[in-house]
């Protein structure tokens, strides 16, 4: 009998967590569960797009998943919630790097894009009927490999605002998985004009923004011609893959933020990218 996708995700998450996370989050913890077990429960909670209480009930009814995680008893919802607060961004990055290294990722084109997450569970239909609009939202920035369609790096911020502030950060975090020739960068960055800023280099295919008229700077004219040629060659069209990944993340794992504390809201944007990597 084939394993369900939930068992596969649980087993893979637990395997990666055991390699990258400490056995216990604190030396004086009750040691009833290991930190990799609890981190895997957190990942499953976001993968299922459930509340912590619903995730507890789901685990109680899923013997195969508990066996894959080595759980003798199911942690309650408050334990899973506290485990999420201890799963810091640095630890999630280590898990993501381990997973990408396991897959042997090497990309020629890396695509960047941002998206907004609502900080409320109110539906778009309800908001349209009440006439209310969001004036700010939680922004997530994602770097996606065009070949593997895997999330290579994540960033977070507040919206509205310019996407260019994420450019150098995403390039630095995802450059490990870019193709190199003779030790030098040989991968291209694909992004929309929202990333146009000071950090754009000659290997970044980012359309220049027209600011107050025509483009007159020679470097910006050269970049516009490079983008036009990339469109004709079909290279720039690879950028749609990051939009597809973001669409899957919001459709499967939710387009809203459940956390209350500011630091956990930012972390929720990052964990959605990690959960997509396990899903992928």
N, C-alpha and C positions, 0 to 999 in steps of 0.2 A: 504494500500500500504506500502511495506517495505521501511524503510529508506535506503538510499545509504550509502556506507561505509564512504564517505566523511563527511556526516552529523553526523555519529556516532563518527568519530574521532574528528570533530570540537566540538561536544557537550561534549565529555569526556575531551578534552584538556581544554575547557573553564571551566568546572566544577573543574578540578584540579587546574587550574591557579587562579581561584577566591579564593580558599582555601589557597594557598601558596604565592601568589604575592601581593604586595601592590596595592591599588586601582589605584594610579597614580604614575608614576616614578619620578615626581617632583611636589612639591606643587604649583609651578607657571606655570605648563604646561597648554595648552589651555583647557584641560578637555573635548575635543571633543570625545575622545575615552578613555576607561579605559585601564590600562596596561594589565590586563588579556585578554581583547579583542585583543590587538595588539600582545601579546605573542602567542595567539591561531592562529592568522594569520601567524605569523612566522613559527609555527610548520606545518601548512598546506602548506606553501611555500616549505619547505624542504620535506614534505610528498609527494607532487606532483612533486618534483624535477624540479621546474620551476624557472625562473628568477623572480625578484621582479616585473618587469613590466608585465610579463605574469600572475603572481599571482593576480595582481590588475585586469587585464581583466577577469580572471577566476572568481573572487569574484563578479564582476559586473554582470556576467551571472549566478550566483548561488544564487538565492533568498533563498532557503531553508537553505543553509549554513549561510548566513547572518542573517537569523532569529534565527538559533541555537546559534549564537554568540551575538545576541542582537544588531546588527549593524543597525543604521538608514541610514548611508551612508558608502561607502567603502573607507578605507584609501588608499592614493596613494602609489606608490612604494617607494618613499623616506621615507615616514612615517614607512612603514614596515621594511625598511633597518635600520633606526635609532632604531626601537624597538629591532631588533636583536642585535645591539651593546650594548643595555642596559640589555639584557637578559644574565646575567653573569652565570658562571658555578655553583656557589653556589645556584642560584635560580633554575637552571635546576635540580640540585641534590635534592632540596627540592620537586620539582614536581615529580621526579622519585620515591623518598621515599614514597610520599603520594599515588602514584599509586600502588606500590608494597604492601604497608600496606593495601590498600583497597582490594587487591586480596588475602591477607593472605599468602604470599609466605614463604615457609620454605623448604630449600633444604638440601639434604644429600650429593649431589655431586655438586660442583661448578667448572666450566671449564673456563680456561683462554687461551687467544690467542691474537695475534696482527696481524695487516694488514697494508698495505700501501695505501695511497690515493695520486693520482697525483695532482700536483699543476698547471695543465694545462688541457684544454679541448681537446687537440690534441688526436686523436685516436691512438690506438696501431698500426693499419695498416699504418697510416701516418708516425709514428715514425720509423717503420721498413723500409719503403721506403726511408726515408731521412737518415737512418743510425744513428740517434741520440739515445742516451740512457739517462735515468734519473740517475743522480749521487746522488740525495737526494730526499726525499719525506716526506710527513707528515704521521706519524705513529699513529695509533689508537689501544688502548689496551682495551679489553672488557672481563668482567666476566659475564658468562651466567649460569643460573640454569639448571641442566640436566633434572629436572622434568618439570618445567614450560616453559623452553626455553625462559625465559625473560632476558633481559639485566639487571644485578644487579648493575654494576658499570662500569665506563668508565675512560680512561686515555688517554693522548696524549703526543707526543714527536716527535723527528726527526729521520729519518732513513738514512742510515743503522746504526744499533747499536744493542746491546744486549737487549733481552727481559727481562732479570733477574731484571732490574731496576724497572720494573712494578710489580714484584711479591708481595712485602710487601704492596705496595699501594693498589693493587686490593684486597688482602686478608683483609686489614683493612676496606675498603669501603664495601665489600660484606659480611663480617662476620655477620652483623646484620640479614641477611636472611638465615644463615646457621643453621642447626639443632643443638640443645644443649641438653645435658643430665646432670641433676643435676648442672646446671649452667656452665658446661664446654663444650668446643667445641667438637662436634661430627660429623662434616662434613669434607669431604675430598676434597682436591684441586687436580684437574686433569689438567695437562699442558704438553706441549712437552719439549724436552731437551733444547730448547732455554731459558727456565726459570731457568735452573740450575744455582745456585749461593749460596751466603751466607745465603739468607733468607729462604731456604728450610728447613722445619721441618719434624717431623716423620709422620705427617698426610698429607703430600704433596706427591702425586704420580707423581713425575717428574723424568724421566729417566736421570741418570748421564751421563755427557759427558766424553768420553775418551780423556784425555789430554796427548798426547805424549806417548801413549802405553796402557797397561792394567790398570784396576782399582785395586789399591792395598789398599786404605784406607778402614778400616773395616766398617765405617758408609756408605760409598758410595757403597760398596759391598752389604750391607744389603738393601740399597734403590734399587739397581738394582734387587735384588731378590724379593723385594716387588712389583716392577713394573711388573716383569715377572709373579708373581702370580695374579696380578690385570688383566693382559692380559688374563690369562687362565680363570679367573672368569667372564670375560666380563665387568668388572668395568672400565678399562682404555678405552674401546671402546666407553664409553659415551662421550669422549672428542670430537667426531666428531660433536656433536650438536653445539658447539661454532663456528665451521667452517661453518656449515649450516647457522647460524644466520648472520655471517659476509658476507656470499655469498648473502643472501637476502638483507642486508643493502646496499651492493654495487650495486646489480642489480636493486633495486627499487628506492633507494635514491641517486644513483650516486657514482662513484668511483673516483671523482675528487673534488678539492676544488675550490670554486668560489670566496672566499674573497681575499682581497688584503693585509690588515693589518695582521701582524703576530699573534696578540692576537685573532683576529677573525678567523684566519685559525685553530688555536688550538681549539677554541670553536666549530667550525663546526664539528670536529671529535666527540665531545661530544653530540652535538644536534642530530646527526644521530642515536646515541644509544637511546636517549630519544624518537625520532620519531618512531623508531622500536618498543619501548615498547608500545606506543599508537596503532601502527598498530597491534601488537600481541594481 
